[in-house]
C-alpha cells in the first residue's frame, strides 16, 4: 500500500516540475507514468476489473472537460489523473484533484487580486494536483 504512494508522488513531482518549466507535459513522460501504473497495478493483482475501471473515472472526467473547454485544462492533466487513479484508486484520486482544484482557485484569486495575472492567463494544474496528493497522503495515513 505504501509503494504505490511513493511511485505516485515521485511521478507526479516529475510531471509537475516539467509542467511548470515547459508549460506542457511531454507525451513520453505521461506514457512512462501510465505504463508504470499499469504494470504496478497488474503486478499487485489486488484490484478487480471493475475497480480498475472506476479508478480511471477522475482522469476520464478531466479529459472530457479538456475536450469540452478546448484545453482550458490540458489533456496531460487528464492522462496523469488516469495513471494516478490506477495507482491510488478513485476516491484518493478525486480527493487529490479536489484539493488541487481548491488550491488552484485560491492561488489564482491571490494572483488576480495582486494584478499578477489576467483572467486569460494559464496556470499549470499538475503542481496543484501533486500538492493535493501530498496533502491527501499526509492527512490519510501520515508520513
VMD Tcl script that builds the backbone (N, CA, C; Angstrom):
set m [mol new atoms 429]
animate dup $m
set s [atomselect $m all]
$s set {name element resname resid chain x y z} {
  {N N UNK 1 A 0.822 -1.206 0.000}
  {CA C UNK 1 A 0.000 0.000 0.000}
  {C C UNK 1 A 0.857 1.259 0.000}
  {N N UNK 2 A 2.007 1.202 0.597}
  {CA C UNK 2 A 2.883 2.365 0.672}
  {C C UNK 2 A 3.632 2.595 -0.641}
  {N N UNK 3 A 4.005 1.542 -1.342}
  {CA C UNK 3 A 4.823 1.703 -2.538}
  {C C UNK 3 A 4.090 2.422 -3.663}
  {N N UNK 4 A 2.762 2.207 -3.797}
  {CA C UNK 4 A 2.059 2.932 -4.855}
  {C C UNK 4 A 2.002 4.425 -4.574}
  {N N UNK 5 A 1.985 4.800 -3.300}
  {CA C UNK 5 A 2.023 6.230 -2.960}
  {C C UNK 5 A 3.376 6.830 -3.324}
  {N N UNK 6 A 4.431 6.097 -3.084}
  {CA C UNK 6 A 5.773 6.582 -3.412}
  {C C UNK 6 A 5.912 6.733 -4.928}
  {N N UNK 7 A 5.485 5.718 -5.671}
  {CA C UNK 7 A 5.536 5.794 -7.139}
  {C C UNK 7 A 4.714 6.985 -7.618}
  {N N UNK 8 A 3.507 7.139 -7.078}
  {CA C UNK 8 A 2.614 8.222 -7.497}
  {C C UNK 8 A 3.226 9.589 -7.216}
  {N N UNK 9 A 3.742 9.801 -6.012}
  {CA C UNK 9 A 4.253 11.132 -5.661}
  {C C UNK 9 A 5.515 11.457 -6.448}
  {N N UNK 10 A 6.397 10.477 -6.654}
  {CA C UNK 10 A 7.621 10.723 -7.426}
  {C C UNK 10 A 7.266 11.074 -8.876}
  {N N UNK 11 A 6.386 10.287 -9.488}
  {CA C UNK 11 A 5.988 10.564 -10.875}
  {C C UNK 11 A 5.288 11.910 -10.984}
  {N N UNK 12 A 4.416 12.211 -10.046}
  {CA C UNK 12 A 3.684 13.485 -10.096}
  {C C UNK 12 A 4.620 14.676 -9.890}
  {N N UNK 13 A 5.621 14.537 -9.042}
  {CA C UNK 13 A 6.589 15.625 -8.853}
  {C C UNK 13 A 7.349 15.881 -10.159}
  {N N UNK 14 A 7.774 14.815 -10.814}
  {CA C UNK 14 A 8.481 14.961 -12.093}
  {C C UNK 14 A 7.581 15.638 -13.125}
  {N N UNK 15 A 6.321 15.195 -13.208}
  {CA C UNK 15 A 5.383 15.802 -14.159}
  {C C UNK 15 A 5.101 17.258 -13.808}
  {N N UNK 16 A 4.959 17.564 -12.525}
  {CA C UNK 16 A 4.667 18.933 -12.096}
  {C C UNK 16 A 5.819 19.874 -12.423}
  {N N UNK 17 A 7.040 19.438 -12.160}
  {CA C UNK 17 A 8.212 20.269 -12.468}
  {C C UNK 17 A 8.286 20.527 -13.969}
  {N N UNK 18 A 8.046 19.488 -14.747}
  {CA C UNK 18 A 8.062 19.640 -16.203}
  {C C UNK 18 A 6.954 20.583 -16.659}
  {N N UNK 19 A 5.787 20.465 -16.061}
  {CA C UNK 19 A 4.653 21.321 -16.411}
  {C C UNK 19 A 4.955 22.791 -16.096}
  {N N UNK 20 A 5.610 23.047 -14.983}
  {CA C UNK 20 A 5.976 24.416 -14.609}
  {C C UNK 20 A 7.015 24.970 -15.583}
  {N N UNK 21 A 8.043 24.180 -15.868}
  {CA C UNK 21 A 9.154 24.656 -16.709}
  {C C UNK 21 A 8.771 24.821 -18.170}
  {N N UNK 22 A 8.058 23.845 -18.711}
  {CA C UNK 22 A 7.799 23.816 -20.146}
  {C C UNK 22 A 6.383 24.240 -20.528}
  {N N UNK 23 A 5.535 24.468 -19.530}
  {CA C UNK 23 A 4.126 24.831 -19.770}
  {C C UNK 23 A 3.370 23.738 -20.521}
  {N N UNK 24 A 3.914 22.543 -20.497}
  {CA C UNK 24 A 3.288 21.369 -21.115}
  {C C UNK 24 A 3.968 20.139 -20.533}
  {N N UNK 25 A 3.326 18.996 -20.711}
  {CA C UNK 25 A 3.906 17.743 -20.233}
  {C C UNK 25 A 4.172 16.865 -21.450}
  {N N UNK 26 A 5.437 16.468 -21.653}
  {CA C UNK 26 A 5.754 15.622 -22.813}
  {C C UNK 26 A 5.006 14.285 -22.765}
  {N N UNK 27 A 4.550 13.860 -23.923}
  {CA C UNK 27 A 3.813 12.602 -24.023}
  {C C UNK 27 A 4.638 11.416 -23.529}
  {N N UNK 28 A 5.947 11.469 -23.720}
  {CA C UNK 28 A 6.803 10.359 -23.276}
  {C C UNK 28 A 6.762 10.208 -21.758}
  {N N UNK 29 A 6.764 11.326 -21.026}
  {CA C UNK 29 A 6.672 11.257 -19.568}
  {C C UNK 29 A 5.316 10.725 -19.129}
  {N N UNK 30 A 4.254 11.200 -19.784}
  {CA C UNK 30 A 2.915 10.703 -19.458}
  {C C UNK 30 A 2.799 9.213 -19.744}
  {N N UNK 31 A 3.357 8.803 -20.875}
  {CA C UNK 31 A 3.320 7.385 -21.237}
  {C C UNK 31 A 4.106 6.548 -20.229}
  {N N UNK 32 A 5.262 7.037 -19.805}
  {CA C UNK 32 A 6.061 6.299 -18.819}
  {C C UNK 32 A 5.300 6.154 -17.505}
  {N N UNK 33 A 4.648 7.226 -17.063}
  {CA C UNK 33 A 3.863 7.175 -15.830}
  {C C UNK 33 A 2.697 6.201 -16.004}
  {N N UNK 34 A 2.019 6.277 -17.137}
  {CA C UNK 34 A 0.898 5.376 -17.383}
  {C C UNK 34 A 1.318 3.919 -17.439}
  {N N UNK 35 A 2.409 3.650 -18.100}
  {CA C UNK 35 A 2.913 2.274 -18.191}
  {C C UNK 35 A 3.329 1.761 -16.816}
  {N N UNK 36 A 4.001 2.604 -16.045}
  {CA C UNK 36 A 4.394 2.213 -14.686}
  {C C UNK 36 A 3.161 1.902 -13.848}
  {N N UNK 37 A 2.127 2.717 -13.988}
  {CA C UNK 37 A 0.895 2.491 -13.221}
  {C C UNK 37 A 0.215 1.186 -13.627}
  {N N UNK 38 A 0.166 0.920 -14.929}
  {CA C UNK 38 A -0.457 -0.320 -15.411}
  {C C UNK 38 A 0.335 -1.529 -14.936}
  {N N UNK 39 A 1.648 -1.481 -15.071}
  {CA C UNK 39 A 2.490 -2.618 -14.655}
  {C C UNK 39 A 2.366 -2.856 -13.161}
  {N N UNK 40 A 2.433 -1.792 -12.371}
  {CA C UNK 40 A 2.332 -1.947 -10.916}
  {C C UNK 40 A 0.970 -2.522 -10.530}
  {N N UNK 41 A -0.089 -1.981 -11.121}
  {CA C UNK 41 A -1.443 -2.448 -10.794}
  {C C UNK 41 A -1.613 -3.912 -11.180}
  {N N UNK 42 A -1.116 -4.285 -12.349}
  {CA C UNK 42 A -1.223 -5.679 -12.789}
  {C C UNK 42 A -0.393 -6.602 -11.903}
  {N N UNK 43 A 0.795 -6.154 -11.515}
  {CA C UNK 43 A 1.673 -6.991 -10.692}
  {C C UNK 43 A 1.087 -7.221 -9.301}
  {N N UNK 44 A 0.394 -6.214 -8.784}
  {CA C UNK 44 A -0.200 -6.351 -7.451}
  {C C UNK 44 A -1.370 -7.322 -7.470}
  {N N UNK 45 A -2.161 -7.292 -8.536}
  {CA C UNK 45 A -3.275 -8.219 -8.681}
  {C C UNK 45 A -4.361 -8.071 -7.634}
  {N N UNK 46 A -4.364 -6.968 -6.897}
  {CA C UNK 46 A -5.336 -6.779 -5.818}
  {C C UNK 46 A -6.657 -6.204 -6.319}
  {N N UNK 47 A -6.638 -5.546 -7.471}
  {CA C UNK 47 A -7.830 -4.879 -7.971}
  {C C UNK 47 A -8.513 -5.749 -9.021}
  {N N UNK 48 A -9.843 -5.772 -8.951}
  {CA C UNK 48 A -10.575 -6.478 -9.998}
  {C C UNK 48 A -10.840 -5.522 -11.154}
  {N N UNK 49 A -11.360 -6.025 -12.237}
  {CA C UNK 49 A -11.562 -5.222 -13.439}
  {C C UNK 49 A -12.447 -4.019 -13.219}
  {N N UNK 50 A -13.490 -4.171 -12.414}
  {CA C UNK 50 A -14.408 -3.070 -12.165}
  {C C UNK 50 A -13.743 -1.950 -11.371}
  {N N UNK 51 A -12.948 -2.300 -10.365}
  {CA C UNK 51 A -12.278 -1.255 -9.586}
  {C C UNK 51 A -11.216 -0.539 -10.420}
  {N N UNK 52 A -10.610 -1.251 -11.362}
  {CA C UNK 52 A -9.657 -0.607 -12.273}
  {C C UNK 52 A -10.386 0.408 -13.142}
  {N N UNK 53 A -11.552 0.023 -13.656}
  {CA C UNK 53 A -12.343 0.961 -14.467}
  {C C UNK 53 A -12.771 2.174 -13.640}
  {N N UNK 54 A -13.209 1.936 -12.416}
  {CA C UNK 54 A -13.600 3.044 -11.542}
  {C C UNK 54 A -12.431 3.993 -11.287}
  {N N UNK 55 A -11.244 3.446 -11.153}
  {CA C UNK 55 A -10.076 4.279 -10.852}
  {C C UNK 55 A -9.713 5.207 -12.011}
  {N N UNK 56 A -10.212 4.906 -13.208}
  {CA C UNK 56 A -9.953 5.744 -14.370}
  {C C UNK 56 A -10.942 6.906 -14.505}
  {N N UNK 57 A -12.013 6.900 -13.737}
  {CA C UNK 57 A -13.075 7.905 -13.862}
  {C C UNK 57 A -12.585 9.335 -13.642}
  {N N UNK 58 A -11.796 9.639 -12.581}
  {CA C UNK 58 A -11.354 11.032 -12.422}
  {C C UNK 58 A -10.587 11.561 -13.634}
  {N N UNK 59 A -9.698 10.756 -14.172}
  {CA C UNK 59 A -8.944 11.168 -15.359}
  {C C UNK 59 A -9.836 11.317 -16.572}
  {N N UNK 60 A -10.803 10.411 -16.721}
  {CA C UNK 60 A -11.732 10.497 -17.841}
  {C C UNK 60 A -12.565 11.777 -17.754}
  {N N UNK 61 A -12.941 12.169 -16.551}
  {CA C UNK 61 A -13.687 13.420 -16.372}
  {C C UNK 61 A -12.822 14.606 -16.783}
  {N N UNK 62 A -11.564 14.616 -16.357}
  {CA C UNK 62 A -10.669 15.708 -16.755}
  {C C UNK 62 A -10.460 15.747 -18.267}
  {N N UNK 63 A -10.319 14.587 -18.889}
  {CA C UNK 63 A -10.168 14.549 -20.347}
  {C C UNK 63 A -11.419 15.086 -21.041}
  {N N UNK 64 A -12.586 14.765 -20.515}
  {CA C UNK 64 A -13.832 15.267 -21.083}
  {C C UNK 64 A -13.929 16.783 -20.931}
  {N N UNK 65 A -13.557 17.286 -19.747}
  {CA C UNK 65 A -13.551 18.741 -19.525}
  {C C UNK 65 A -12.565 19.403 -20.475}
  {N N UNK 66 A -11.420 18.788 -20.656}
  {CA C UNK 66 A -10.410 19.318 -21.572}
  {C C UNK 66 A -10.956 19.411 -22.988}
  {N N UNK 67 A -11.634 18.382 -23.420}
  {CA C UNK 67 A -12.215 18.362 -24.758}
  {C C UNK 67 A -13.300 19.435 -24.906}
  {N N UNK 68 A -14.157 19.541 -23.908}
  {CA C UNK 68 A -15.280 20.489 -23.977}
  {C C UNK 68 A -14.835 21.946 -23.862}
  {N N UNK 69 A -13.727 22.200 -23.184}
  {CA C UNK 69 A -13.268 23.582 -22.964}
  {C C UNK 69 A -12.108 23.960 -23.870}
  {N N UNK 70 A -11.840 23.139 -24.872}
  {CA C UNK 70 A -10.724 23.376 -25.798}
  {C C UNK 70 A -9.412 23.551 -25.037}
  {N N UNK 71 A -9.182 22.642 -24.140}
  {CA C UNK 71 A -7.951 22.518 -23.356}
  {C C UNK 71 A -7.719 23.638 -22.339}
  {N N UNK 72 A -8.789 24.131 -21.711}
  {CA C UNK 72 A -8.578 25.012 -20.558}
  {C C UNK 72 A -7.844 24.226 -19.480}
  {N N UNK 73 A -8.223 22.985 -19.337}
  {CA C UNK 73 A -7.426 22.023 -18.571}
  {C C UNK 73 A -6.813 21.132 -19.632}
  {N N UNK 74 A -5.503 20.975 -19.597}
  {CA C UNK 74 A -4.816 20.245 -20.657}
  {C C UNK 74 A -5.095 18.752 -20.640}
  {N N UNK 75 A -4.904 18.138 -21.792}
  {CA C UNK 75 A -5.071 16.688 -21.888}
  {C C UNK 75 A -4.080 15.963 -20.980}
  {N N UNK 76 A -2.896 16.539 -20.811}
  {CA C UNK 76 A -1.892 15.914 -19.952}
  {C C UNK 76 A -2.369 15.754 -18.521}
  {N N UNK 77 A -3.151 16.719 -18.042}
  {CA C UNK 77 A -3.703 16.618 -16.689}
  {C C UNK 77 A -4.634 15.416 -16.573}
  {N N UNK 78 A -5.441 15.203 -17.594}
  {CA C UNK 78 A -6.358 14.065 -17.594}
  {C C UNK 78 A -5.639 12.732 -17.661}
  {N N UNK 79 A -4.628 12.648 -18.538}
  {CA C UNK 79 A -3.870 11.392 -18.640}
  {C C UNK 79 A -3.102 11.107 -17.353}
  {N N UNK 80 A -2.540 12.149 -16.750}
  {CA C UNK 80 A -1.831 11.963 -15.482}
  {C C UNK 80 A -2.803 11.507 -14.391}
  {N N UNK 81 A -4.012 12.071 -14.383}
  {CA C UNK 81 A -5.015 11.670 -13.392}
  {C C UNK 81 A -5.456 10.224 -13.599}
  {N N UNK 82 A -5.493 9.773 -14.848}
  {CA C UNK 82 A -5.846 8.371 -15.097}
  {C C UNK 82 A -4.788 7.434 -14.504}
  {N N UNK 83 A -3.517 7.760 -14.740}
  {CA C UNK 83 A -2.443 6.940 -14.179}
  {C C UNK 83 A -2.449 7.015 -12.657}
  {N N UNK 84 A -2.676 8.205 -12.128}
  {CA C UNK 84 A -2.735 8.380 -10.677}
  {C C UNK 84 A -3.875 7.556 -10.086}
  {N N UNK 85 A -5.016 7.574 -10.745}
  {CA C UNK 85 A -6.152 6.781 -10.277}
  {C C UNK 85 A -5.848 5.296 -10.245}
  {N N UNK 86 A -5.127 4.810 -11.250}
  {CA C UNK 86 A -4.742 3.389 -11.248}
  {C C UNK 86 A -3.919 3.043 -10.015}
  {N N UNK 87 A -3.035 3.954 -9.637}
  {CA C UNK 87 A -2.153 3.672 -8.507}
  {C C UNK 87 A -2.846 3.806 -7.155}
  {N N UNK 88 A -3.604 4.874 -6.976}
  {CA C UNK 88 A -4.125 5.156 -5.622}
  {C C UNK 88 A -5.627 4.950 -5.487}
  {N N UNK 89 A -6.313 4.681 -6.578}
  {CA C UNK 89 A -7.747 4.435 -6.520}
  {C C UNK 89 A -8.575 5.679 -6.795}
  {N N UNK 90 A -9.857 5.435 -7.076}
  {CA C UNK 90 A -10.756 6.513 -7.470}
  {C C UNK 90 A -10.958 7.540 -6.362}
  {N N UNK 91 A -11.242 7.100 -5.148}
  {CA C UNK 91 A -11.542 8.031 -4.067}
  {C C UNK 91 A -10.347 8.925 -3.760}
  {N N UNK 92 A -9.179 8.327 -3.672}
  {CA C UNK 92 A -7.974 9.099 -3.366}
  {C C UNK 92 A -7.640 10.054 -4.508}
  {N N UNK 93 A -7.875 9.621 -5.739}
  {CA C UNK 93 A -7.609 10.483 -6.894}
  {C C UNK 93 A -8.575 11.666 -6.893}
  {N N UNK 94 A -9.866 11.406 -6.628}
  {CA C UNK 94 A -10.826 12.507 -6.538}
  {C C UNK 94 A -10.443 13.471 -5.418}
  {N N UNK 95 A -9.986 12.924 -4.291}
  {CA C UNK 95 A -9.570 13.790 -3.175}
  {C C UNK 95 A -8.380 14.652 -3.584}
  {N N UNK 96 A -7.390 14.069 -4.232}
  {CA C UNK 96 A -6.212 14.810 -4.683}
  {C C UNK 96 A -6.598 15.897 -5.682}
  {N N UNK 97 A -7.486 15.547 -6.614}
  {CA C UNK 97 A -7.939 16.531 -7.603}
  {C C UNK 97 A -8.747 17.641 -6.934}
  {N N UNK 98 A -9.591 17.285 -5.993}
  {CA C UNK 98 A -10.390 18.286 -5.293}
  {C C UNK 98 A -9.529 19.255 -4.507}
  {N N UNK 99 A -8.564 18.723 -3.769}
  {CA C UNK 99 A -7.641 19.576 -3.014}
  {C C UNK 99 A -6.859 20.455 -3.984}
  {N N UNK 100 A -6.386 19.859 -5.078}
  {CA C UNK 100 A -5.652 20.623 -6.081}
  {C C UNK 100 A -6.494 21.725 -6.701}
  {N N UNK 101 A -7.765 21.447 -6.951}
  {CA C UNK 101 A -8.657 22.447 -7.531}
  {C C UNK 101 A -8.869 23.621 -6.571}
  {N N UNK 102 A -9.074 23.318 -5.298}
  {CA C UNK 102 A -9.253 24.380 -4.302}
  {C C UNK 102 A -7.978 25.224 -4.188}
  {N N UNK 103 A -6.830 24.565 -4.125}
  {CA C UNK 103 A -5.563 25.295 -4.046}
  {C C UNK 103 A -5.335 26.149 -5.294}
  {N N UNK 104 A -5.658 25.608 -6.450}
  {CA C UNK 104 A -5.510 26.342 -7.701}
  {C C UNK 104 A -6.414 27.573 -7.718}
  {N N UNK 105 A -7.649 27.415 -7.273}
  {CA C UNK 105 A -8.582 28.545 -7.234}
  {C C UNK 105 A -8.087 29.627 -6.273}
  {N N UNK 106 A -7.623 29.209 -5.097}
  {CA C UNK 106 A -7.114 30.175 -4.118}
  {C C UNK 106 A -5.895 30.916 -4.674}
  {N N UNK 107 A -4.965 30.162 -5.231}
  {CA C UNK 107 A -3.750 30.746 -5.794}
  {C C UNK 107 A -4.092 31.708 -6.931}
  {N N UNK 108 A -5.047 31.324 -7.774}
  {CA C UNK 108 A -5.471 32.176 -8.880}
  {C C UNK 108 A -6.088 33.478 -8.370}
  {N N UNK 109 A -6.907 33.376 -7.328}
  {CA C UNK 109 A -7.513 34.585 -6.756}
  {C C UNK 109 A -6.459 35.527 -6.190}
  {N N UNK 110 A -5.468 34.960 -5.520}
  {CA C UNK 110 A -4.381 35.785 -4.977}
  {C C UNK 110 A -3.635 36.489 -6.111}
  {N N UNK 111 A -3.325 35.759 -7.167}
  {CA C UNK 111 A -2.623 36.350 -8.306}
  {C C UNK 111 A -3.477 37.410 -9.006}
  {N N UNK 112 A -4.772 37.143 -9.141}
  {CA C UNK 112 A -5.661 38.126 -9.759}
  {C C UNK 112 A -5.776 39.388 -8.900}
  {N N UNK 113 A -5.918 39.202 -7.599}
  {CA C UNK 113 A -6.030 40.349 -6.694}
  {C C UNK 113 A -4.755 41.180 -6.699}
  {N N UNK 114 A -3.620 40.529 -6.856}
  {CA C UNK 114 A -2.339 41.226 -6.903}
  {C C UNK 114 A -1.985 41.738 -8.290}
  {N N UNK 115 A -2.902 41.592 -9.224}
  {CA C UNK 115 A -2.700 42.044 -10.604}
  {C C UNK 115 A -1.448 41.422 -11.245}
  {N N UNK 116 A -1.151 40.199 -10.881}
  {CA C UNK 116 A -0.012 39.477 -11.463}
  {C C UNK 116 A -0.418 38.710 -12.721}
  {N N UNK 117 A -1.711 38.410 -12.837}
  {CA C UNK 117 A -2.229 37.693 -13.993}
  {C C UNK 117 A -3.548 38.324 -14.406}
  {N N UNK 118 A -4.020 37.944 -15.586}
  {CA C UNK 118 A -5.343 38.369 -16.041}
  {C C UNK 118 A -6.255 37.150 -16.055}
  {N N UNK 119 A -7.505 37.372 -16.366}
  {CA C UNK 119 A -8.449 36.264 -16.445}
  {C C UNK 119 A -8.140 35.296 -17.570}
  {N N UNK 120 A -7.333 35.708 -18.517}
  {CA C UNK 120 A -6.966 34.855 -19.658}
  {C C UNK 120 A -5.680 34.071 -19.404}
  {N N UNK 121 A -5.005 34.333 -18.308}
  {CA C UNK 121 A -3.729 33.662 -18.016}
  {C C UNK 121 A -3.944 32.175 -17.768}
  {N N UNK 122 A -2.898 31.398 -18.035}
  {CA C UNK 122 A -2.953 29.945 -17.837}
  {C C UNK 122 A -1.941 29.544 -16.778}
  {N N UNK 123 A -2.393 28.735 -15.843}
  {CA C UNK 123 A -1.517 28.197 -14.807}
  {C C UNK 123 A -1.412 26.691 -14.989}
  {N N UNK 124 A -0.255 26.117 -14.745}
  {CA C UNK 124 A -0.148 24.649 -14.801}
  {C C UNK 124 A -0.953 24.036 -13.652}
  {N N UNK 125 A -1.696 22.991 -13.943}
  {CA C UNK 125 A -2.563 22.368 -12.941}
  {C C UNK 125 A -1.899 21.183 -12.245}
  {N N UNK 126 A -0.970 20.512 -12.908}
  {CA C UNK 126 A -0.335 19.337 -12.294}
  {C C UNK 126 A 0.372 19.645 -10.970}
  {N N UNK 127 A 1.011 20.806 -10.812}
  {CA C UNK 127 A 1.605 21.083 -9.499}
  {C C UNK 127 A 0.560 21.113 -8.378}
  {N N UNK 128 A -0.625 21.605 -8.680}
  {CA C UNK 128 A -1.677 21.652 -7.664}
  {C C UNK 128 A -2.208 20.255 -7.352}
  {N N UNK 129 A -2.332 19.416 -8.376}
  {CA C UNK 129 A -2.737 18.025 -8.149}
  {C C UNK 129 A -1.683 17.320 -7.295}
  {N N UNK 130 A -0.415 17.610 -7.574}
  {CA C UNK 130 A 0.678 16.991 -6.819}
  {C C UNK 130 A 0.632 17.403 -5.356}
  {N N UNK 131 A 0.418 18.682 -5.103}
  {CA C UNK 131 A 0.288 19.140 -3.716}
  {C C UNK 131 A -0.945 18.506 -3.083}
  {N N UNK 132 A -2.036 18.413 -3.853}
  {CA C UNK 132 A -3.237 17.748 -3.342}
  {C C UNK 132 A -2.966 16.306 -2.970}
  {N N UNK 133 A -2.183 15.613 -3.787}
  {CA C UNK 133 A -1.798 14.234 -3.478}
  {C C UNK 133 A -0.979 14.183 -2.191}
  {N N UNK 134 A -0.034 15.103 -2.064}
  {CA C UNK 134 A 0.780 15.145 -0.850}
  {C C UNK 134 A -0.056 15.409 0.389}
  {N N UNK 135 A -0.992 16.330 0.286}
  {CA C UNK 135 A -1.883 16.624 1.418}
  {C C UNK 135 A -2.716 15.406 1.753}
  {N N UNK 136 A -3.255 14.744 0.719}
  {CA C UNK 136 A -4.065 13.553 0.953}
  {C C UNK 136 A -3.252 12.462 1.661}
  {N N UNK 137 A -2.020 12.255 1.220}
  {CA C UNK 137 A -1.171 11.229 1.835}
  {C C UNK 137 A -0.935 11.559 3.307}
  {N N UNK 138 A -0.609 12.801 3.600}
  {CA C UNK 138 A -0.335 13.195 4.983}
  {C C UNK 138 A -1.582 13.077 5.842}
  {N N UNK 139 A -2.703 13.549 5.345}
  {CA C UNK 139 A -3.949 13.513 6.122}
  {C C UNK 139 A -4.453 12.084 6.299}
  {N N UNK 140 A -4.387 11.296 5.229}
  {CA C UNK 140 A -4.955 9.950 5.262}
  {C C UNK 140 A -4.128 8.984 6.119}
  {N N UNK 141 A -2.852 8.940 5.886}
  {CA C UNK 141 A -2.018 7.917 6.533}
  {C C UNK 141 A -0.862 8.473 7.345}
  {N N UNK 142 A -0.601 9.728 7.223}
  {CA C UNK 142 A 0.575 10.275 7.874}
  {C C UNK 142 A 1.807 9.981 7.043}
  {N N UNK 143 A 2.893 10.584 7.430}
  {CA C UNK 143 A 4.139 10.403 6.672}
  {C C UNK 143 A 4.844 9.153 7.123}
}
mol reanalyze $m
mol bondsrecalc $m
mol representation Tube
mol addrep $m
